[in-house]
Amino acid sequence: MFNLKSILTIGLLLIIQIVYSQTNSKEELLRINKFVQENLQEVLLKIPFTQIKEYGFNDTDEYIYAKPAKALYFIIYEGRRDVKIWRIPIIVNGEYRALLNISENEEGYEIADFGAKTLAKEIQYTINTYKNFNFEGLFRSYIKGSDFLIAINKNGEKVYIPLASAIKSFGEKGVYLDSVYYENDFKTLLK
């Protein structure tokens, strides 16, 4: 007999699979990259001068060097719905500075949010640590208060790497996380 927790976990994994299969197209990545390139300078120019450092930049001169890195699909799991968003790291001279959130609607893409400089730096550190992985997404569970990077390892398996929020959230509950979770282990962890 299935309980509510099992049903929610199965639903979550179906959502991940659907979003993953829908968002893993090179054509879509190219469209998103083009959209970001066309709109990035406008976003940067809206940063209040007194808050430039909070957005990850040292000064406005760096804006001309800002460009998008590879987009990560962003799965937000709140227990009742999923939201399709892309998180695009914005880099300056190879250094991740902030994340630009792009959502999709009937008319195309729109900018949903910009910032998260600490998360951007953590993503870059994780990508540099796991150089043999192909990073594709970011999973956020508000229920668990946790972020995980989603990657494909060198054997073609999908893996989940806990970020600081997950390590902290689970640690507060006495659960100490491994550095990498495979699909089945990740399902168990979220129960």
MARBAMAR-402372 format. One line per field, with one value per residue: residue number from 1; residue in one letter; x, y, z of N, C-alpha, C in turn. Coordinates in steps of 0.001 Angstrom, whole numbers, plus 500000, padded with zeros to 6 digits. Layout:
pos: (NUM; ...);
code: (A; ...);
n.x: (X; ...);
n.y: (Y; ...);
n.z: (Z; ...);
ca.x: (X; ...);
ca.y: (Y; ...);
ca.z: (Z; ...);
c.x: (X; ...);
c.y: (Y; ...);
c.z: (Z; ...);
***
This chain:
pos: (1; 2; 3; 4; 5; 6; 7; 8; 9; 10; 11; 12; 13; 14; 15; 16; 17; 18; 19; 20; 21; 22; 23; 24; 25; 26; 27; 28; 29; 30; 31; 32; 33; 34; 35; 36; 37; 38; 39; 40; 41; 42; 43; 44; 45; 46; 47; 48; 49; 50; 51; 52; 53; 54; 55; 56; 57; 58; 59; 60; 61; 62; 63; 64; 65; 66; 67; 68; 69; 70; 71; 72; 73; 74; 75; 76; 77; 78; 79; 80; 81; 82; 83; 84; 85; 86; 87; 88; 89; 90; 91; 92; 93; 94; 95; 96; 97; 98; 99; 100; 101; 102; 103; 104; 105; 106; 107; 108; 109; 110; 111; 112; 113; 114; 115; 116; 117; 118; 119; 120; 121; 122; 123; 124; 125; 126; 127; 128; 129; 130; 131; 132; 133; 134; 135; 136; 137; 138; 139; 140; 141; 142; 143; 144; 145; 146; 147; 148; 149; 150; 151; 152; 153; 154; 155; 156; 157; 158; 159; 160; 161; 162; 163; 164; 165; 166; 167; 168; 169; 170; 171; 172; 173; 174; 175; 176; 177; 178; 179; 180; 181; 182; 183; 184; 185; 186; 187; 188; 189; 190; 191);
code: (M; F; N; L; K; S; I; L; T; I; G; L; L; L; I; I; Q; I; V; Y; S; Q; T; N; S; K; E; E; L; L; R; I; N; K; F; V; Q; E; N; L; Q; E; V; L; L; K; I; P; F; T; Q; I; K; E; Y; G; F; N; D; T; D; E; Y; I; Y; A; K; P; A; K; A; L; Y; F; I; I; Y; E; G; R; R; D; V; K; I; W; R; I; P; I; I; V; N; G; E; Y; R; A; L; L; N; I; S; E; N; E; E; G; Y; E; I; A; D; F; G; A; K; T; L; A; K; E; I; Q; Y; T; I; N; T; Y; K; N; F; N; F; E; G; L; F; R; S; Y; I; K; G; S; D; F; L; I; A; I; N; K; N; G; E; K; V; Y; I; P; L; A; S; A; I; K; S; F; G; E; K; G; V; Y; L; D; S; V; Y; Y; E; N; D; F; K; T; L; L; K);
n.x: (500845; 500582; 501845; 501305; 503791; 505317; 503919; 504263; 507050; 507379; 505951; 507582; 509941; 509029; 508428; 511035; 512188; 510556; 510973; 513730; 513996; 512678; 514228; 516766; 517751; 519881; 519170; 517360; 519054; 520713; 518856; 518178; 520675; 521098; 518964; 519750; 522198; 521232; 519833; 521310; 523026; 521172; 519943; 522116; 522635; 520549; 521179; 521412; 523761; 524957; 524770; 526325; 528431; 527027; 525747; 527749; 529725; 532671; 532914; 531288; 532662; 533200; 530950; 530972; 532438; 530928; 529255; 527093; 527319; 527041; 523660; 521666; 519112; 516427; 514941; 512314; 511010; 508155; 506372; 503843; 503765; 505676; 508102; 509251; 512280; 515242; 518590; 521147; 524511; 526348; 529291; 532490; 535480; 535914; 535055; 532427; 529817; 527135; 523688; 521348; 517960; 515769; 512551; 509969; 507318; 504156; 504832; 507530; 510797; 511488; 512998; 513335; 514599; 517569; 520790; 522076; 524858; 526523; 525607; 526206; 529024; 529455; 528415; 530261; 532590; 531900; 531535; 534165; 535389; 534357; 535304; 535001; 532320; 529217; 527477; 524097; 521788; 519928; 518564; 516041; 514637; 512154; 510812; 512681; 514595; 516877; 519524; 520674; 523121; 522672; 524038; 525701; 527598; 530872; 530217; 527771; 525650; 523023; 523602; 523403; 524532; 525050; 524643; 525748; 523422; 521887; 523604; 523718; 520956; 520181; 522125; 521371; 519327; 520579; 521512; 524091; 525499; 526481; 528999; 528114; 525092; 523394; 520606; 518590; 519436; 519143; 516382; 515613; 516787; 515217; 512810);
n.y: (498819; 502198; 505081; 508588; 509887; 508183; 508376; 511111; 511129; 509428; 510960; 513249; 512211; 511499; 514044; 515122; 513450; 514083; 516880; 516838; 515390; 517120; 519389; 518993; 519676; 520650; 522672; 524188; 525095; 526738; 528697; 529832; 530800; 532725; 534481; 535371; 536627; 538731; 540213; 540615; 542880; 544917; 543989; 544086; 546834; 547727; 547237; 548678; 551217; 551290; 548674; 546955; 545183; 543329; 541927; 540521; 541780; 543763; 546351; 548640; 548525; 545885; 544866; 544815; 542575; 540519; 537438; 534712; 531474; 527891; 527016; 525875; 523617; 524208; 522778; 523163; 521909; 521789; 520148; 520209; 521201; 521679; 523922; 525330; 526547; 528166; 528396; 530526; 530784; 533743; 534895; 536431; 536851; 534048; 533538; 532714; 534894; 535608; 534472; 534190; 533976; 532419; 532168; 530362; 531199; 531420; 533243; 533119; 533430; 534886; 537145; 536158; 536498; 537736; 537386; 535875; 535454; 533979; 531331; 531006; 531038; 528733; 526793; 526988; 526156; 523495; 522417; 522680; 520920; 518421; 517621; 515687; 515374; 516069; 518823; 519582; 520515; 522030; 521133; 522002; 521673; 522944; 521840; 520222; 522131; 522397; 522327; 520687; 519848; 518622; 516125; 514331; 511512; 510140; 507598; 507847; 508001; 509502; 511801; 513270; 516028; 517211; 520569; 523363; 524226; 521887; 520195; 521561; 521641; 518886; 518045; 519378; 517774; 515548; 513947; 513025; 513855; 512084; 512646; 512351; 511315; 508614; 507921; 506145; 506221; 508909; 509208; 507770; 509341; 511653; 510883);
n.z: (500000; 499150; 500774; 501516; 501429; 499788; 497387; 496813; 496497; 494267; 492417; 492373; 491248; 488719; 487755; 487681; 485706; 483461; 483161; 482819; 480399; 478696; 478743; 477887; 475385; 472765; 471031; 472501; 474523; 473010; 472190; 474663; 475471; 473486; 474052; 476609; 476004; 474444; 476332; 478643; 479199; 479619; 481969; 483746; 483800; 485302; 487900; 491042; 491689; 494220; 495010; 493563; 494309; 495872; 493914; 492799; 491303; 490802; 489843; 487537; 485148; 484636; 483453; 480648; 480100; 480944; 480473; 479461; 480976; 480536; 480523; 483252; 483879; 486086; 488703; 490776; 493633; 495390; 496531; 495482; 492936; 489927; 488665; 485719; 485164; 484114; 485180; 484696; 484862; 485204; 483920; 484410; 482948; 483216; 485802; 487940; 488670; 489251; 489148; 486575; 486282; 484093; 482870; 481163; 479052; 477263; 475289; 474975; 476358; 479588; 481896; 485140; 487585; 489218; 490568; 493491; 494160; 495924; 495666; 492960; 493003; 494519; 492816; 490702; 492046; 492633; 490065; 489145; 490888; 490209; 487529; 485520; 485168; 483524; 483941; 484370; 485633; 488372; 491378; 493588; 496715; 498533; 500606; 501901; 502219; 500553; 498104; 495171; 492792; 489513; 487557; 484893; 485136; 484241; 483390; 482271; 484015; 485885; 488469; 491752; 493472; 496626; 497737; 499778; 501185; 501341; 502771; 505195; 505957; 506092; 507892; 510226; 510955; 511740; 509703; 507720; 504721; 501722; 499173; 496560; 495007; 493584; 491381; 492651; 495332; 495810; 495627; 497881; 499874; 499769; 500815);
ca.x: (500000; 501370; 501474; 501419; 505194; 505732; 503275; 504953; 508384; 507215; 505578; 508778; 510859; 508421; 508639; 512449; 512398; 509881; 511690; 515042; 513890; 512218; 515145; 518114; 517973; 520896; 518492; 516823; 520192; 521141; 517849; 518325; 521926; 520877; 518110; 520555; 523144; 520492; 519226; 522174; 523495; 520023; 519802; 523245; 522501; 519500; 521702; 521713; 525207; 525398; 524631; 527087; 529168; 526056; 525399; 528909; 530628; 533551; 532564; 530495; 533540; 533162; 529739; 531241; 533042; 529964; 528632; 526464; 527901; 526040; 522425; 521286; 517679; 516208; 513729; 511890; 510007; 507473; 505425; 502545; 503897; 507046; 508213; 510369; 513127; 516651; 519530; 522298; 525609; 526947; 530711; 533404; 536830; 535899; 534617; 530978; 529520; 525726; 522818; 520202; 516862; 514931; 511383; 509382; 505867; 503629; 505456; 508974; 511516; 511506; 513905; 512556; 515347; 519005; 521538; 522578; 526302; 527129; 525268; 526962; 530399; 529417; 528236; 531544; 533508; 531481; 531851; 535619; 535756; 533932; 535583; 534579; 530861; 528524; 526456; 522929; 520670; 519924; 517330; 515786; 513477; 511820; 510383; 513892; 515501; 518125; 519888; 521568; 523443; 522386; 525079; 525870; 528991; 531587; 529572; 526461; 524623; 522621; 523985; 522983; 525602; 524490; 525317; 525831; 522098; 521493; 524476; 523276; 519592; 520176; 522973; 520577; 518440; 521433; 521813; 525294; 525355; 527587; 529350; 527368; 523987; 522819; 519159; 517846; 519827; 518557; 514954; 515535; 517156; 514140; 511608);
ca.y: (500000; 503420; 506181; 509895; 510173; 507395; 508962; 512373; 510819; 508932; 512131; 514078; 511595; 511654; 515449; 515260; 512794; 514849; 518139; 516506; 515026; 518285; 520519; 518586; 519823; 521637; 523804; 525039; 525756; 527822; 529769; 530486; 531546; 533905; 535381; 535981; 537552; 539908; 540955; 540685; 544239; 545646; 543533; 544603; 548285; 547989; 547030; 549958; 551431; 550992; 547241; 546204; 544078; 542308; 541155; 539764; 542541; 544706; 547682; 548600; 548220; 544447; 544506; 544532; 541251; 539527; 536599; 533530; 530131; 526898; 527074; 524716; 523611; 524427; 522109; 523552; 520971; 522313; 519157; 520285; 521576; 521973; 525156; 525214; 527741; 527929; 529245; 530716; 531480; 534866; 534849; 537491; 536277; 532676; 533451; 532830; 536073; 535640; 533588; 534816; 533012; 532603; 531297; 530246; 531334; 531225; 534185; 532880; 533496; 536156; 537174; 535990; 536939; 537879; 537538; 534614; 535373; 532916; 530070; 530952; 530645; 527338; 525983; 526945; 525319; 522100; 522042; 522527; 519743; 517224; 517987; 514635; 515324; 517037; 519424; 519900; 521133; 522339; 520677; 522667; 521224; 523843; 520975; 519807; 523275; 521865; 522406; 519652; 519944; 517408; 515933; 513015; 511135; 509613; 506346; 508172; 507908; 510768; 511895; 514469; 516460; 518169; 521846; 523775; 524277; 520512; 519702; 522210; 521224; 517495; 517966; 519815; 516648; 514420; 513145; 513540; 513491; 511653; 513689; 512114; 510370; 508081; 508108; 505428; 506748; 510250; 508995; 507360; 510500; 512637; 510348);
ca.z: (500000; 499075; 501657; 500868; 501190; 498623; 496208; 496536; 495995; 492897; 491616; 492234; 490297; 487392; 487368; 487321; 484422; 482414; 482959; 482291; 478985; 477929; 478795; 477550; 473956; 472390; 470402; 473558; 475165; 472112; 472270; 475967; 475438; 472648; 474822; 477674; 475380; 473987; 477435; 479820; 479511; 480179; 483357; 484527; 483958; 486294; 489255; 491701; 491806; 495586; 495272; 492559; 494953; 496298; 492727; 492371; 490433; 491499; 489352; 486298; 484015; 484377; 482718; 479230; 480015; 481445; 479456; 480058; 480914; 480162; 481304; 484056; 484131; 487516; 489161; 492115; 494108; 496565; 496995; 494816; 491529; 489535; 487910; 484779; 485142; 483809; 485909; 483835; 485520; 484484; 484221; 483996; 482888; 483689; 487191; 488123; 489485; 489667; 488379; 485929; 486136; 482911; 482843; 479837; 478988; 475907; 474350; 474908; 477630; 480308; 483037; 486364; 488759; 489012; 491817; 494051; 493907; 496725; 495010; 491709; 493333; 494955; 491605; 490000; 492823; 492464; 488683; 489070; 491685; 489475; 486133; 484592; 485112; 482669; 484794; 483571; 486324; 489798; 492002; 494870; 497472; 499635; 501701; 502605; 502343; 500014; 496691; 494647; 491376; 488762; 486551; 484303; 485385; 483067; 482975; 481721; 485047; 486502; 489873; 492478; 494370; 497586; 497943; 501184; 501818; 501641; 503837; 506429; 506289; 506530; 509078; 511376; 511300; 512088; 508518; 507086; 503312; 500887; 498209; 495323; 495117; 492359; 491295; 493684; 496636; 495917; 495919; 499296; 500681; 499791; 501481);
c.x: (500895; 500891; 501711; 502867; 505710; 505168; 503962; 506340; 508315; 506858; 506772; 509716; 510310; 508610; 510075; 512703; 511777; 510633; 513045; 514961; 513467; 513298; 516541; 518414; 518975; 520253; 517943; 517943; 520693; 520160; 517976; 519582; 521772; 520023; 518911; 521531; 522457; 520007; 520135; 522599; 522381; 519816; 520895; 523117; 521417; 519977; 521978; 523217; 525730; 525340; 525428; 527793; 528231; 525615; 526610; 529902; 531459; 533250; 531818; 531351; 533506; 531956; 530033; 531867; 532084; 529343; 528029; 527338; 526782; 524840; 522201; 519776; 517485; 514881; 513458; 510807; 509434; 506440; 504088; 502643; 505377; 507017; 509417; 511079; 514525; 517468; 520781; 523376; 526133; 528404; 531428; 534801; 536892; 535424; 533110; 530700; 528100; 524958; 521643; 519142; 516011; 513757; 510800; 507873; 505427; 504332; 506951; 509589; 511365; 512453; 513072; 513276; 516824; 519673; 522180; 524074; 526965; 526848; 526039; 528397; 530463; 529241; 529555; 532543; 533179; 531799; 533359; 536100; 535466; 534091; 535118; 533066; 530345; 527352; 525306; 521846; 520919; 518559; 517196; 514522; 513246; 511366; 511589; 514872; 516864; 518272; 520855; 521872; 523181; 523419; 524984; 527341; 529610; 531020; 528174; 525323; 524302; 522972; 523541; 524054; 525033; 525341; 525197; 524471; 521616; 522316; 524042; 521908; 519538; 521015; 522244; 519625; 519243; 521763; 523017; 525377; 526647; 527874; 528565; 526284; 523555; 521300; 518384; 518163; 519235; 517064; 514769; 515812; 515997; 512880; 511473);
c.y: (501249; 504420; 507495; 510232; 509445; 507982; 510265; 512121; 510319; 510096; 513035; 513497; 511638; 513067; 515650; 514661; 513587; 516131; 517870; 516200; 516215; 519343; 520190; 518756; 520943; 522881; 524760; 525778; 526928; 529000; 530544; 531342; 532825; 534930; 536108; 536986; 538844; 540784; 541197; 542114; 545097; 545271; 544137; 546100; 548675; 547776; 548398; 550068; 551038; 549488; 546366; 545000; 542972; 541429; 540446; 540495; 543521; 546146; 547544; 548312; 546728; 544031; 544133; 543149; 540145; 538760; 535378; 532292; 529178; 526981; 525762; 524733; 523598; 523807; 522567; 522579; 521502; 521330; 519187; 520661; 521699; 523213; 525009; 526560; 527290; 528875; 529308; 531445; 532598; 534928; 536097; 536894; 534886; 532482; 533659; 533985; 536078; 534636; 534389; 533734; 533397; 531644; 531332; 530384; 531154; 532091; 533968; 532933; 534872; 536033; 537157; 536544; 537031; 538061; 536226; 534432; 534247; 531550; 529926; 530494; 529179; 526394; 525877; 526045; 523833; 521604; 521820; 521285; 518451; 517475; 516946; 514539; 516377; 517592; 519944; 520648; 521394; 521939; 521386; 522100; 522203; 523034; 520580; 520971; 522984; 522104; 521276; 519987; 518590; 517301; 514529; 512656; 510512; 508290; 506576; 508091; 509297; 510723; 513236; 514802; 517501; 519435; 522237; 523781; 522882; 519950; 520276; 521676; 519792; 517315; 518372; 518718; 515395; 513502; 513780; 512972; 512983; 512761; 513569; 511087; 509925; 508137; 507429; 505937; 508132; 510153; 508662; 508547; 511478; 512157; 510897);
c.z: (500000; 500120; 500918; 500536; 499951; 497342; 495822; 495961; 494558; 491966; 491359; 491186; 488877; 486876; 486909; 485947; 483273; 482118; 482339; 480799; 478131; 477798; 478315; 476058; 473671; 471772; 471467; 474284; 474311; 472152; 473577; 475985; 474620; 473392; 475897; 477086; 474941; 475137; 478630; 480175; 480119; 481650; 484224; 484782; 484959; 487733; 489873; 491963; 493191; 495905; 494303; 493175; 495424; 495130; 492117; 491486; 491250; 491118; 488028; 485067; 483659; 483540; 481269; 479032; 480448; 480283; 480138; 479939; 480509; 481105; 482045; 484195; 485638; 487890; 490582; 492524; 495409; 497094; 496284; 493346; 491199; 488660; 486996; 484678; 484751; 484669; 485058; 484622; 484617; 484914; 483713; 484080; 483520; 485115; 487283; 489076; 490038; 488818; 487839; 485755; 484941; 483024; 481435; 479939; 477539; 474864; 474178; 476295; 478261; 481490; 484301; 487585; 488392; 490361; 492213; 493823; 494695; 496101; 493701; 491972; 493775; 493765; 490853; 490738; 492613; 491059; 488532; 489832; 490923; 487973; 485118; 484438; 484140; 483478; 483942; 484314; 487789; 490330; 493347; 495480; 498612; 500848; 502550; 502810; 501752; 498514; 496360; 493193; 490732; 487640; 485978; 484498; 484137; 482555; 482404; 482723; 485615; 487985; 490437; 493504; 495322; 497679; 499415; 501877; 502199; 502795; 505181; 506872; 506808; 507794; 510338; 511843; 511640; 510931; 507826; 505681; 502695; 499876; 496906; 495596; 493736; 492483; 492437; 495091; 496870; 496256; 497399; 500214; 500821; 500491; 502885);
***
